[in-house]
Amino acid sequence: RGVVRGIHFADVPPSQAKYVTVMQGAIIDYVIDIRVGSPTFGRAEAVPLDSVDRRALYIAEGLGHCFVALDDNTVVSYLTSEVFTPEREHGITPLDESIGLVYPFPRHELVLSPKDLDAPSLLEAERRGLLPTWDAAVDFIRTLDERWATR
């Protein structure tokens, strides 16, 4: 309860699409548009997922991902389009006020890893050139569409 993971993302291409579901417990899953040049850059959506309703969430390439566990012993499962490759993985602090994620617990009750606490803000990540661009994400997804169209 109160554990926060993210905001995580990978370089585009190939990035890493995720299909997220909760095996046990409950979370609020946040999808953040971190694609520089996107009309919804910096906006987030919150989606509740739990082991009762068994809904899942697809997170496309180029988007940021974060969640907070609502229950003790929550288990989250990911199906990913690419393997974890540390040198292509990045983070943004989930406490970035410019994104404004609303958590169901007071800040002092949230549990974050040192990696997530030390991650840059969205604007700092943009300044460092870490973020994917809208054009790169759209172009990459278009190549996936073309591959499937030829099958």
N, C-alpha and C positions, 0 to 999 in steps of 0.2 A: 504494500500500500504506500503510495506516494513516490515510488521510484519513477524517474523520468529518464527516457532514452532518446537521444537526438538533440538537435535537428541534424540528421545525417543525409548525405548525398554523395554521388560519384560523378567523376568526369564524364562528359558527353563528347564523343561516343566512347564506349558503348553504354555508359551509365549503368543503372541497375533498376529495372522495374521490380516491384514487389507486390505480392499477393499476400495480405496479412489477415490472419484469423486468430481468435483466442481459443485455446484448448481448455483452459481453466481460468475462472475469475472474470475480470472485466477491465477494460481500458477505455480511455478517450484517446483516439488516434487523431493526429493533426497532420494535414497535408499542406505544405507551404510552397507557394509559387516563388521559386528563387531564380527563375529564368530572366536574365537581364534583357530588357526590351519587351517583355510580355505585358499585355494590357492589364494583367492582374498581379504584376510583380509585387512581392511583399505581403500579399494577402494569404490568409490561412482558412481552412475549413476544419471543423472538429466533428469527428464521427465516433459515436459510441459503439464499441464491439464487446461482446461477452460470450460466455460459453452456454448461455441459455438460448438466445436467438440464433447463434451460430452463423451470423452474417460475416462476410469477408469484405475486404477493401483492396481494390487494385490501385497502385500508385505508379504512374507512368514515369518513364525515363525523364530525367531533368528536374524532377520535383524533390523538395525536401520532405523528410519524414521524422516524426517525433511521436512519442506516446507517453502517457502517465498511467500507471497501474492504480486501479480503484480498490482492489482487494489484495490482501496478503496471499501469497502463493499463486499469483497470476502467472499463467504460462502463455506466451505469444509465439505463434509459428509463422515463419516467412517462407514463401516459395519465391525464389528470385530468378531473374533472367540471366544473371551473370554471377560467377563466384566472387566472394569477398576478396578484393585485392587492395591491401592497405595503402599502397602508393597512389591509388586512384580515389581513395575515400577522403571525405572532408566533413567538417561540421560547422555549425553555427550555434552559438549559445541559445538554449531554449528559453533563456530569461531575457532575450533581446526585447526591450520595450517598444522598438519600432515595429516589431511583428505583433506583439501584444497577445500572445497566447494566454488564455484564461484557464487557470488550473482550478480544480475543485477543492484544493487544500491551500492553506496559507503557505507562503513562500518558505517559512522556517521549517515546515513539515516535509518539503520536497527533498528527495534523495537523488543527487546527481553524481555521476562519475567525475573525477578530476579532468578527464579529457573533455567532457561536455561543458563543465564549468569554465575551462580555459579557452574554449572555442571562441573565435571572433564573432562580432556582431554581423548582421547581414550587410551593412554598409561597408564594414571593414573587409569582409570576405570579397565584396564586389571590388573594392579598391585594390585588393591583392590579386585580382584576376582569377579567383578560385571558382566563381559561379559559372554555371552553364549559361549560354545565351539562348534566347527564344529561337533564333534562327537555327542554331546548331541542333537544338532539341527537335524542332519541326523537321529539319532535313534528315536527322537520324531516324525518326519515326517513319518518315516517307520511305526510306530504304527498306524498313521492315515490311511496310505495306506492299512494296514492289516485289519483295522476295515471296510473300504469300500469294500474290496475284499470279505468279508464274508456276505455282504448284498445281 
